[in-house]
Amino acid sequence: MASKVLVNIQEEARCPICLKHLIEPLTLGCGHSFCQACIARRKKSVTSPGGENTCFTCNIRNLFGNPRANQPLTDIAKELREVKLSPNIGQSGEFCAHHGEKLLLFCEVDRKVICWLCERSQEHRGHRTLLMDEVTQECQDKLQAALQRLKKEQEEAEKLEADLREEIISWKYQVQTERERIQTEFNHLRRILDSEEQRELQRLDGEEKMILDRLAEAEDELVQQTQLVKELISDLECRSQWPVVELLQDMSGIMKWGEIWTLKKPKTVSKKLKTVFRAPDLSGMLQSFRELTDVQHHWVDLTLDSGNLNLNLVLSEDQRQVMSVPIWPVKCYNYGILGSQHFSSGKHYWEIDVSKKTSWILGVYCRKRSMKFAVRKGSNSPNVFSKYRPQYGYWVIGLQNEFEYNVFEDSSSSDPKVLALFMAIPPRRVGIFLDYEAGTVSFFNITNHGSLIYKFSKCCFSQPAFPYFNPWKCTAPMTLCPPNC
């Protein structure tokens, strides 16, 4: 408000003719004031047709004859000439700080908002000016465009920041998962070493007990012989005091026993232990463990197919467990059961719990052309177990008579090639890995830290391959294990 008042005062103290602050102002009869010099020039140059002068502002006639001095206005104009208004006055509003006129123009050269008097001044003369309304709209358009662009940049920056945070979280999760996997694998290796240590110590304890028992028996026998020889010596010493006649007539046999008695030496015990500890092949164990870990990445969640269920077999409700039921005549053959899934490509792994069984057959079956469960052709054969070989589409291993582990390979003759498998630790759980493209079927002893039992190579899969299970004649259950259990 104060700045507007100052601007109004400045406007009142300006001469309407020269547009400058009043110098020696004279006031006409109409009340308007002009510079004395401007009135004199006006009298000479501006005269009405009838010879009457008019006011430059209101056009009232015959007013120049009796102008009077205006001392208060003179003082105000003088002060305004001496004191220049602050540049901020008027600029904060809509009026020019120098001329008090409304700011309506924009000088493109000096990039300033000016009034119409500024446009005529020496400072802006010849410069290109535009109406402020036009420039304002253009400026607003540019401002909005800049705002829109910057907002898009901000949105993109925020999105990139969010993506970066997600990436950081993802990397942290991956690293943590890998850290946990490493810890799990090394804990598993430690458990393997602990298990091997306990097994070696148990073997050593067993040998210690056997040796100490033998030595204890030998010690007891020596104690008995010592006691006997002491008694014999005592009897003979006593008889050495007898009269000759009694000694000669002694029929007790002590003399003879003393002559023939010989110390029975105990059986010798080896000075060296049979159980000599040898550090396990850690690199081999680690390699086996890594191979098992790799194939377990291809674990499939299998179930058993009830569609080809033999009458001798009973399937659980969840189709994961099968067992043999001996309710049929011996001549009735057990065909086994296939998995409900089949595979025509890729890598696949599954595990079976056989911990309670004394016989079983496990592996992969791939139907040969014109054959459906080829082993059925030999169901009346006394050696029907030998029909499980690649020639008939079976890549399997089996257990018979509780301790006999066998694998059946093809041979050049009609008789199958039966290979006996050595199991240092009987498998209570067996892992099977099928690599269809590579043509391999591998068997792993999970009980023995995932050691490889046997591997079929160059398998010819001309049809889809099925997991194959046969509980054989053992009534204990055979159970499919769910993934990573």
C-alpha positions as CSV (number, residue, x, y, z in Angstrom):
1,M,0.0,0.0,0.0
2,A,2.8,2.4,0.9
3,S,4.6,1.9,-2.4
4,K,1.4,2.6,-4.3
5,V,0.9,5.9,-2.4
6,L,4.5,6.9,-3.3
7,V,3.9,6.0,-6.9
8,N,0.7,8.2,-6.9
9,I,2.6,11.1,-5.4
10,Q,5.3,10.7,-8.0
11,E,2.7,10.7,-10.7
12,E,1.2,13.9,-9.3
13,A,4.6,15.6,-9.3
14,R,5.2,14.9,-13.0
15,C,4.6,17.4,-15.7
16,P,2.1,16.1,-18.3
17,I,4.0,17.9,-21.1
18,C,7.7,16.9,-20.5
19,L,6.8,13.8,-18.4
20,K,9.5,14.8,-15.9
21,H,9.3,16.0,-12.4
22,L,7.9,19.5,-12.2
23,I,10.3,22.4,-12.2
24,E,8.9,25.7,-10.8
25,P,5.4,24.4,-11.3
26,L,2.5,26.7,-12.2
27,T,-1.1,25.8,-11.6
28,L,-3.8,26.7,-14.1
29,G,-7.4,27.6,-13.2
30,C,-8.5,24.1,-13.8
31,G,-6.2,22.8,-11.1
32,H,-3.6,21.1,-13.3
33,S,0.1,22.0,-12.9
34,F,2.8,22.3,-15.5
35,C,6.5,23.3,-15.5
36,Q,6.8,27.1,-16.0
37,A,9.0,26.5,-19.0
38,C,6.6,24.0,-20.5
39,I,3.7,26.6,-20.2
40,A,5.8,29.3,-21.9
41,R,6.6,26.9,-24.8
42,R,2.9,25.9,-24.9
43,K,1.8,29.5,-25.3
44,K,4.1,30.0,-28.3
45,S,3.4,26.7,-30.1
46,V,-0.1,25.6,-29.1
47,T,-2.9,28.2,-29.7
48,S,-6.5,27.5,-30.5
49,P,-8.0,28.8,-33.8
50,G,-9.7,31.6,-32.0
51,G,-6.5,32.6,-30.3
52,E,-7.4,31.0,-27.0
53,N,-5.1,28.6,-25.1
54,T,-6.4,25.3,-23.6
55,C,-5.2,23.0,-20.8
56,F,-3.0,20.2,-22.1
57,T,-4.7,17.8,-19.8
58,C,-8.5,18.7,-19.7
59,N,-8.7,21.1,-22.8
60,I,-10.4,23.9,-20.8
61,R,-9.8,27.2,-22.6
62,N,-8.4,30.6,-21.6
63,L,-6.5,29.3,-18.6
64,F,-2.9,30.5,-19.4
65,G,-3.6,34.1,-18.6
66,N,-3.3,33.9,-14.8
67,P,-1.2,30.8,-13.7
68,R,-0.2,30.8,-10.1
69,A,2.9,29.3,-8.4
70,N,2.4,26.1,-6.4
71,Q,5.0,26.1,-3.6
72,P,4.0,22.8,-1.9
73,L,4.2,21.0,-5.3
74,T,7.5,22.7,-6.0
75,D,8.9,21.3,-2.7
76,I,7.6,17.8,-3.4
77,A,9.0,17.7,-7.0
78,K,12.3,18.9,-5.7
79,E,12.5,16.1,-3.1
80,L,11.5,13.5,-5.7
81,R,14.2,14.7,-8.0
82,E,16.8,14.4,-5.2
83,V,15.5,11.1,-3.7
84,K,15.2,8.2,-6.2
85,L,12.6,5.6,-5.3
86,S,13.9,2.1,-4.3
87,P,14.0,-0.3,-7.2
88,N,11.9,-2.7,-5.2
89,I,9.1,-0.2,-4.9
90,G,6.6,-0.8,-7.7
91,Q,8.5,-3.9,-9.0
92,S,6.7,-6.0,-6.5
93,G,3.4,-4.9,-8.0
94,E,2.2,-3.8,-11.4
95,F,3.8,-0.3,-11.6
96,C,7.1,0.9,-12.9
97,A,9.5,2.0,-10.2
98,H,10.8,4.9,-12.3
99,H,7.7,6.2,-14.0
100,G,4.8,4.8,-11.9
101,E,3.1,3.6,-15.0
102,K,1.5,0.2,-15.3
103,L,3.9,-2.5,-16.5
104,L,2.4,-3.7,-19.7
105,L,5.4,-4.4,-22.0
106,F,8.4,-6.8,-22.1
107,C,11.7,-5.9,-23.6
108,E,13.2,-8.9,-25.4
109,V,16.7,-7.4,-25.6
110,D,17.1,-6.6,-21.9
111,R,14.6,-9.3,-20.7
112,K,12.8,-6.8,-18.5
113,V,9.2,-5.8,-17.9
114,I,8.7,-2.1,-18.6
115,C,6.0,0.6,-19.0
116,W,5.2,2.6,-22.0
117,L,7.4,5.5,-20.8
118,C,10.4,3.1,-20.4
119,E,9.8,2.0,-24.0
120,R,10.4,5.6,-25.1
121,S,13.4,6.2,-22.9
122,Q,17.0,6.1,-24.2
123,E,17.6,2.8,-22.3
124,H,15.1,0.8,-24.3
125,R,14.7,2.9,-27.5
126,G,14.8,0.7,-30.6
127,H,14.4,-2.5,-28.7
128,R,11.8,-5.1,-29.7
129,T,9.0,-5.1,-27.2
130,L,5.9,-7.3,-26.8
131,L,2.8,-7.0,-24.8
132,M,3.3,-8.6,-21.4
133,D,0.1,-10.7,-21.7
134,E,1.5,-12.4,-24.8
135,V,4.9,-13.0,-23.2
136,T,3.3,-14.2,-20.0
137,Q,1.3,-16.9,-21.9
138,E,4.4,-18.0,-23.7
139,C,6.3,-18.0,-20.5
140,Q,3.6,-20.0,-18.8
141,D,3.6,-22.5,-21.6
142,K,7.3,-22.9,-21.4
143,L,7.1,-23.2,-17.6
144,Q,4.4,-25.9,-17.8
145,A,6.4,-27.7,-20.5
146,A,9.5,-27.6,-18.3
147,L,7.5,-28.7,-15.3
148,Q,6.0,-31.6,-17.2
149,R,9.4,-32.7,-18.5
150,L,11.0,-32.4,-15.0
151,K,8.1,-34.3,-13.5
152,K,8.6,-37.1,-16.0
153,E,12.3,-37.0,-15.1
154,Q,11.4,-37.2,-11.5
155,E,9.1,-40.1,-12.1
156,E,11.8,-41.9,-14.0
157,A,14.3,-41.2,-11.3
158,E,11.9,-42.5,-8.6
159,K,11.3,-45.6,-10.7
160,L,15.0,-46.2,-11.3
161,E,15.5,-45.7,-7.5
162,A,12.8,-48.2,-6.8
163,D,14.3,-50.6,-9.3
164,L,17.7,-50.1,-7.8
165,R,16.3,-50.8,-4.3
166,E,14.7,-54.0,-5.6
167,E,17.9,-55.0,-7.3
168,I,19.8,-54.4,-4.0
169,I,17.2,-56.5,-2.2
170,S,17.4,-59.2,-4.9
171,W,21.2,-59.3,-4.7
172,K,21.1,-59.5,-0.9
173,Y,18.6,-62.3,-1.1
174,Q,20.7,-64.2,-3.7
175,V,23.9,-63.7,-1.6
176,Q,22.1,-64.8,1.6
177,T,20.6,-67.8,-0.2
178,E,24.0,-68.8,-1.6
179,R,25.5,-68.2,1.9
180,E,22.9,-70.5,3.4
181,R,23.4,-73.1,0.7
182,I,27.2,-73.1,1.3
183,Q,26.7,-73.4,5.0
184,T,24.2,-76.3,4.5
185,E,26.6,-78.1,2.2
186,F,29.5,-77.7,4.5
187,N,27.4,-78.8,7.5
188,H,26.4,-81.8,5.4
189,L,30.1,-82.5,4.8
190,R,30.8,-82.1,8.5
191,R,28.1,-84.6,9.3
192,I,29.6,-87.0,6.7
193,L,33.0,-86.6,8.4
194,D,31.4,-87.1,11.8
195,S,29.7,-90.2,10.5
196,E,32.9,-91.6,9.1
197,E,34.7,-90.8,12.3
198,Q,32.1,-92.7,14.4
199,R,32.2,-95.6,12.0
200,E,36.0,-95.9,12.2
201,L,35.8,-95.5,16.0
202,Q,33.2,-98.3,16.2
203,R,35.3,-100.6,14.1
204,L,38.3,-99.8,16.4
205,D,36.2,-100.4,19.5
206,G,35.0,-103.7,18.0
207,E,38.6,-104.9,17.3
208,E,39.7,-103.7,20.8
209,K,36.9,-105.7,22.4
210,M,37.8,-108.8,20.4
211,I,41.6,-108.6,21.2
212,L,41.0,-107.8,24.9
213,D,38.5,-110.7,25.1
214,R,41.1,-113.1,23.6
215,L,43.8,-111.8,25.9
216,A,41.5,-112.1,28.9
217,E,40.8,-115.7,27.9
218,A,44.5,-116.4,27.6
219,E,45.1,-114.8,31.0
220,D,42.5,-116.9,32.6
221,E,44.0,-120.1,31.1
222,L,47.5,-119.1,32.3
223,V,46.2,-118.5,35.8
224,Q,44.6,-121.9,35.8
225,Q,47.8,-123.6,34.5
226,T,49.8,-121.7,37.1
227,Q,47.6,-122.9,39.9
228,L,47.7,-126.4,38.5
229,V,51.5,-126.5,38.3
230,K,51.8,-125.0,41.8
231,E,49.6,-127.9,43.2
232,L,51.6,-130.4,41.2
233,I,54.9,-129.1,42.5
234,S,53.6,-129.1,46.1
235,D,52.5,-132.8,45.7
236,L,55.8,-133.8,44.3
237,E,57.8,-131.9,47.0
238,C,55.6,-133.7,49.6
239,R,56.3,-137.1,48.0
240,S,60.0,-136.4,48.0
241,Q,59.8,-136.8,51.8
242,W,58.1,-140.2,51.7
243,P,59.9,-143.4,52.4
244,V,61.3,-145.2,49.4
245,V,58.9,-148.1,49.7
246,E,55.8,-145.8,49.7
247,L,57.2,-143.7,46.9
248,L,57.7,-146.8,44.8
249,Q,54.3,-148.2,45.6
250,D,52.5,-144.8,44.8
251,M,49.8,-145.5,42.2
252,S,48.3,-142.0,42.1
253,G,49.9,-141.1,38.8
254,I,51.3,-137.9,40.1
255,M,54.8,-138.9,39.1
256,K,53.7,-139.7,35.6
257,W,51.7,-136.5,35.4
258,G,54.7,-134.5,36.6
259,E,56.8,-136.0,33.9
260,I,54.4,-135.3,31.0
261,W,52.9,-132.0,32.1
262,T,53.8,-129.2,29.7
263,L,52.8,-125.5,29.8
264,K,50.1,-124.8,27.2
265,K,51.1,-121.4,25.7
266,P,48.2,-119.0,24.8
267,K,47.5,-118.2,21.2
268,T,49.5,-115.3,20.0
269,V,47.7,-112.0,19.2
270,S,49.0,-109.9,16.4
271,K,50.9,-106.9,17.5
272,K,49.3,-104.8,14.8
273,L,45.7,-103.7,14.6
274,K,43.7,-105.0,11.8
275,T,41.7,-101.8,11.8
276,V,44.2,-99.2,10.6
277,F,42.6,-95.8,10.1
278,R,43.1,-94.3,6.7
279,A,41.8,-90.8,6.0
280,P,38.8,-91.0,3.7
281,D,39.0,-89.6,0.2
282,L,37.6,-86.2,1.0
283,S,38.0,-85.0,-2.6
284,G,36.1,-88.1,-3.8
285,M,33.4,-87.6,-1.1
286,L,33.1,-84.0,-2.0
287,Q,32.9,-84.8,-5.7
288,S,30.1,-87.4,-5.0
289,F,28.3,-84.9,-2.8
290,R,28.5,-82.2,-5.5
291,E,27.3,-84.7,-8.2
292,L,24.3,-85.6,-6.0
293,T,23.6,-81.9,-5.2
294,D,23.6,-81.2,-9.0
295,V,21.2,-84.0,-9.9
296,Q,18.9,-83.2,-7.0
297,H,18.2,-79.8,-8.7
298,H,16.2,-81.9,-11.2
299,W,14.0,-83.6,-8.6
300,V,10.5,-84.3,-9.8
301,D,7.5,-84.9,-7.6
302,L,6.5,-88.5,-8.7
303,T,3.5,-90.6,-8.0
304,L,2.8,-94.2,-8.9
305,D,0.4,-95.2,-11.7
306,S,-2.6,-97.2,-10.5
307,G,-3.6,-97.9,-14.1
308,N,-1.1,-100.8,-14.4
309,L,-1.3,-102.1,-10.9
310,N,-0.8,-105.8,-10.5
311,L,-3.1,-107.9,-8.3
312,N,-0.2,-108.7,-6.0
313,L,0.4,-105.1,-5.2
314,V,-1.3,-102.6,-2.9
315,L,-1.0,-98.9,-3.6
316,S,-1.4,-96.2,-0.8
317,E,-4.0,-93.5,-1.1
318,D,-1.5,-90.8,-1.9
319,Q,0.0,-93.1,-4.6
320,R,3.5,-92.8,-3.2
321,Q,3.8,-96.2,-1.5
322,V,3.5,-99.7,-2.9
323,M,3.8,-103.1,-1.2
324,S,3.6,-106.7,-2.3
325,V,0.8,-108.9,-0.8
326,P,1.5,-112.7,-0.9
327,I,-2.1,-113.8,-1.4
328,W,-1.7,-115.3,-4.8
329,P,0.0,-118.6,-5.9
330,V,3.7,-118.5,-6.3
331,K,3.5,-118.9,-10.1
332,C,1.7,-115.5,-10.3
333,Y,4.2,-113.1,-11.5
334,N,4.8,-109.6,-10.0
335,Y,5.1,-107.1,-12.9
336,G,5.9,-104.1,-10.8
337,I,4.5,-100.6,-11.3
338,L,5.4,-97.6,-13.4
339,G,5.5,-93.9,-12.4
340,S,2.5,-91.9,-13.4
341,Q,4.8,-89.5,-15.3
342,H,6.9,-90.3,-18.3
343,F,9.8,-88.4,-19.9
344,S,10.7,-87.8,-23.5
345,S,13.5,-85.3,-22.9
346,G,15.4,-83.5,-20.2
347,K,16.9,-84.4,-16.8
348,H,14.9,-86.0,-14.0
349,Y,15.6,-87.2,-10.5
350,W,13.7,-89.1,-7.8
351,E,14.4,-91.0,-4.6
352,I,12.8,-94.2,-3.1
353,D,12.9,-95.4,0.5
354,V,13.7,-99.1,0.7
355,S,14.9,-99.1,4.3
356,K,12.7,-102.1,5.4
357,K,12.9,-104.2,2.3
358,T,15.0,-107.4,1.7
359,S,14.3,-107.4,-2.1
360,W,13.4,-104.8,-4.7
361,I,14.0,-103.7,-8.3
362,L,14.4,-100.0,-9.3
363,G,15.2,-98.1,-12.4
364,V,13.8,-96.9,-15.7
365,Y,11.6,-98.7,-18.2
366,C,11.3,-97.7,-21.9
367,R,8.9,-99.8,-23.9
368,K,10.4,-101.4,-26.9
369,R,8.4,-101.4,-30.1
370,S,5.9,-104.3,-30.2
371,M,6.6,-105.0,-26.5
372,K,4.4,-104.1,-23.6
373,F,6.1,-104.9,-20.3
374,A,8.5,-107.2,-22.2
375,V,9.4,-109.2,-19.1
376,R,5.9,-110.7,-19.1
377,K,6.9,-112.9,-21.9
378,G,9.2,-114.7,-19.5
379,S,6.8,-114.9,-16.6
380,N,6.9,-118.7,-16.6
381,S,10.7,-118.8,-16.8
382,P,12.6,-120.0,-13.7
383,N,15.0,-117.2,-14.2
384,V,12.5,-114.4,-14.7
385,F,14.5,-111.9,-12.6
386,S,17.2,-112.0,-15.3
387,K,14.7,-110.6,-17.9
388,Y,15.3,-107.1,-16.4
389,R,17.9,-105.8,-18.8
390,P,18.3,-103.2,-21.5
391,Q,17.4,-105.6,-24.3
392,Y,13.8,-105.6,-23.0
393,G,13.7,-101.9,-22.1
394,Y,14.8,-102.1,-18.5
395,W,17.7,-100.2,-17.0
396,V,17.5,-101.4,-13.3
397,I,19.4,-102.6,-10.3
398,G,18.0,-105.1,-7.8
399,L,18.3,-106.6,-4.4
400,Q,17.8,-110.4,-3.7
401,N,18.1,-112.5,-0.6
402,E,18.6,-109.4,1.6
403,F,22.3,-108.9,0.7
404,E,22.7,-109.7,-3.0
405,Y,22.8,-106.5,-5.1
406,N,22.8,-107.1,-8.9
407,V,22.7,-105.1,-12.1
408,F,21.7,-106.7,-15.4
409,E,23.4,-105.7,-18.6
410,D,23.1,-107.0,-22.1
411,S,25.7,-109.5,-23.4
412,S,26.7,-111.0,-26.7
413,S,25.1,-114.3,-25.8
414,S,21.5,-115.0,-24.9
415,D,22.3,-115.2,-21.2
416,P,22.2,-111.8,-19.4
417,K,25.4,-110.3,-18.0
418,V,24.8,-110.3,-14.2
419,L,27.0,-107.9,-12.3
420,A,27.3,-108.1,-8.5
421,L,27.4,-104.8,-6.8
422,F,29.4,-104.3,-3.6
423,M,27.7,-102.1,-1.0
424,A,30.0,-101.0,1.9
425,I,26.8,-99.5,3.4
426,P,23.5,-101.0,2.4
427,P,21.3,-98.4,0.8
428,R,18.2,-97.6,2.8
429,R,17.3,-94.9,0.3
430,V,18.2,-94.9,-3.4
431,G,18.3,-91.9,-5.8
432,I,17.8,-92.4,-9.5
433,F,18.8,-89.8,-12.2
434,L,17.6,-90.0,-15.8
435,D,19.4,-87.8,-18.4
436,Y,17.2,-88.6,-21.5
437,E,19.4,-86.7,-24.1
438,A,22.7,-88.1,-22.7
439,G,21.2,-91.6,-22.6
440,T,22.3,-92.3,-19.0
441,V,20.6,-93.7,-15.9
442,S,22.5,-93.3,-12.6
443,F,21.8,-94.8,-9.1
444,F,23.0,-93.2,-5.9
445,N,23.3,-94.6,-2.4
446,I,21.8,-91.7,-0.3
447,T,22.6,-93.6,2.9
448,N,26.3,-93.5,2.0
449,H,26.4,-89.8,1.4
450,G,25.2,-90.0,-2.2
451,S,27.9,-92.3,-3.5
452,L,27.3,-93.6,-7.0
453,I,26.1,-97.2,-7.1
454,Y,26.0,-97.8,-10.8
455,K,25.5,-95.9,-14.1
456,F,24.1,-97.1,-17.3
457,S,25.6,-95.3,-20.3
458,K,24.5,-95.2,-24.0
459,C,20.9,-96.1,-23.2
460,C,18.7,-96.2,-26.3
461,F,15.4,-94.5,-25.5
462,S,13.2,-94.9,-28.6
463,Q,10.0,-94.2,-26.6
464,P,9.1,-92.2,-23.5
465,A,10.9,-93.4,-20.4
466,F,9.0,-94.3,-17.2
467,P,10.3,-94.6,-13.6
468,Y,10.0,-98.3,-12.7
469,F,9.4,-99.8,-9.2
470,N,9.0,-103.4,-8.1
471,P,8.7,-104.4,-4.4
472,W,9.4,-108.0,-5.5
473,K,8.5,-110.7,-3.0
474,C,9.2,-108.6,0.1
475,T,6.0,-107.4,1.9
476,A,7.7,-104.3,3.4
477,P,6.6,-101.0,1.7
478,M,8.5,-99.2,-1.0
479,T,7.9,-95.4,-0.7
480,L,8.5,-92.5,-3.1
481,C,10.1,-89.5,-1.3
482,P,8.8,-86.0,-1.9
483,P,11.3,-83.5,-3.4
484,N,14.1,-82.3,-1.0
485,C,12.7,-84.2,2.0
